[in-house]
């Protein structure tokens, strides 16, 4: 049984957009600044989908 991830990582962003992993790290850093998070805090799937304008369910299905 697979479990759905709670957080987004640069590799996930790379798979979603087809861009390089470095771009994924930069986008996640931008989201942390936008959400006023500390650099060590994770970005969750709902936060990522809200920032990017994606449907949470579709994103979770894609990541699963």
N, C-alpha and C positions, 0 to 999 in steps of 0.2 A: 504494500500500500504506500503510495507516494503522499508526502505531506506538502502543502503549499507553503512557499516561503513568505515570510513576513516582511523582509527587507529587500531592497533593490541594490545590486552590486554593479560595478562598472561592466563586468562581463555580461550581465543581463541586458544592460543598456546597449551594449555592442550588438547583441543578438536581435534586439528589437529594432534598432535603427540601421544596422549594417555599417555603422561607422566604427572607427578604431576605438580601442579601449581607453585611450587617453582622452578622447572626446567624452566618453562616458564618465570618467572621473571629473572632468570639468563641469559637466551638467549637474552631477550630484553635488559638487561644491557650490554651484550657483543656487541649487535648491536649498542647501543648508543655510546660505546667506539670506535667501528670501524668507525662509521660515524661522530665522534667528536661532539656528541650532549651533551648538558647539561643533568644532571639526571632528571630534571623536564620536558624535552621535550618528546613528544610522538613519537613513531615509526609508520610510515604510512604503509599501506598495500603494496604499491610498493617497499618501502625500505625493508620490511620484505621478500617479495617474491624474490627480487633480492639477498639478503643475503643468503637465504635458497635454491636458485635455483629452485624456483617454478614459474609456470605460473600465472600471476596476475589474469587473467580471471577465471581460475580454482579455485584459492583461493577465489575470490569474490563470485563465485557460491557456494562454500562450506560454506562460512560464512553467506550467505544470508538465 
